[in-house]
Amino acid sequence: MSRQLDAATRARRLLALLPHLRKGDRVPLADLASAVGCTPEEVASDLTTLTMCGIPPFTPFDLVDLDIDGDAVCVYMDPPGLERPLRLTTGEARAIGAALEVAGYAADAPLRARLVAACSDDVPLDELERTVRAGAAPGGAADVYSTLAAAAEEHEKLLVAYYTGSSGRVTERVVHPWALVQRMGVWYLVAWCESANQERVFRLDRIRGIEHTGSSFPPPATSVLPLAEIRFAPGATLPDDRQWPGVVLELQADGSTLAHVPYQSTAWIARRVVAYLGAAEVVSPDEVRSAVLALAEDLLRLVR
């Protein structure tokens, strides 16, 4: 019987498998199981999960390409992304920088320098220093997210100080928070901006301050993002608001759970539905059902 693992432990085991998968190799499942500390049956399940993992844009050619043949796995291509140098997003840099700061590392410590060197090329160094310092202080990323999420739920206007990368200036504007979304590992606020008098999208890692106004706004007449209905089988692990931003869950009489979730693109939500390996079914709309079907068929062709 396979062991029940928490998500973090399962993720670590999946990552530990990747260096053992090289193009052209035929690796016994027993060897992989020994390397990562599990049973051959569990490693076979992990390998199946890995076939749905990859790098943007997540086409079949950007996923882990392998096939389980009896008691061994045949690897058709090197796992995508491993040949690339490590590059951190601003959010990842903030988290690591905050940890180093809490641990007592000074700004000129070698580890801090290595952190800067590992950041993506599009992350300005002065902005990185600000976000790293902000990460360990009150009002950091977690507080920003929770404040915006609460304001969106309660329809409260907020006064936001926002850093604009193109101009290098921090400006204040009153916004109506509508939704929090994640794209490519970066969190964004979708809101109505009173200064611009139109809908705008703001990166959370560029928000320098938030003040409550005490004023409310009427919710938008229509959803900011299209909504999908996903039915989860009884006993399935349900997503939370951080994994699927804006999701609303409703328990059904038959024990299943109906999720109403806003989505940015059909590819984004299709990958998440397919990752449930049959425990999640798209009820509507048809464009999401079609995207899930197409992705599942592509993955099945890879493992045949």
Stockholm file with secondary structure:
# STOCKHOLM 1.0

chainA/1-304         MSRQLDAATRARRLLALLPHLRKGDRVPLADLASAVGCTPEEVASDLTTLTMCGIPPFTPFDLVDLDIDGDAVCVYMDPPGLERPLRLTTGEARAIGAALEVAGYAADAPLRARLVAACSDDVPLDELERTVRAGAAPGGAADVYSTLAAAAEEHEKLLVAYYTGSSGRVTERVVHPWALVQRMGVWYLVAWCESANQERVFRLDRIRGIEHTGSSFPPPATSVLPLAEIRFAPGATLPDDRQWPGVVLELQADGSTLAHVPYQSTAWIARRVVAYLGAAEVVSPDEVRSAVLALAEDLLRLVR
#=GR chainA/1-304 SS CCCCCCHHHHHHHHHHHGGGCCTTCEEEHHHHHHHHTSCHHHHHHHHHHHTTCBCTTCCGGGBCCEEEETTEEEECSCCTTTTSCCCBCHHHHHHHHHHHHHTTCCTTSHHHHHHHHTBCTTSCHHHHHHHHHHHTSTTSHHHHHHHHHHHHHHTEEEEEEEEETTTTEEEEEEEEEEEEEEETTEEEEEEEETTTTEEEEEEGGGEEEEEEEEEECCCCSSCSSCEEEEEECTTCCCCCTTTSTTCEEEECTTSCEEEEEECSCHHHHHHHHHTTTTSEEEEECHHHHHHHHHHHHHHHHHHC
#=GC SS_cons         CCCCCCHHHHHHHHHHHGGGCCTTCEEEHHHHHHHHTSCHHHHHHHHHHHTTCBCTTCCGGGBCCEEEETTEEEECSCCTTTTSCCCBCHHHHHHHHHHHHHTTCCTTSHHHHHHHHTBCTTSCHHHHHHHHHHHTSTTSHHHHHHHHHHHHHHTEEEEEEEEETTTTEEEEEEEEEEEEEEETTEEEEEEEETTTTEEEEEEGGGEEEEEEEEEECCCCSSCSSCEEEEEECTTCCCCCTTTSTTCEEEECTTSCEEEEEECSCHHHHHHHHHTTTTSEEEEECHHHHHHHHHHHHHHHHHHC
//
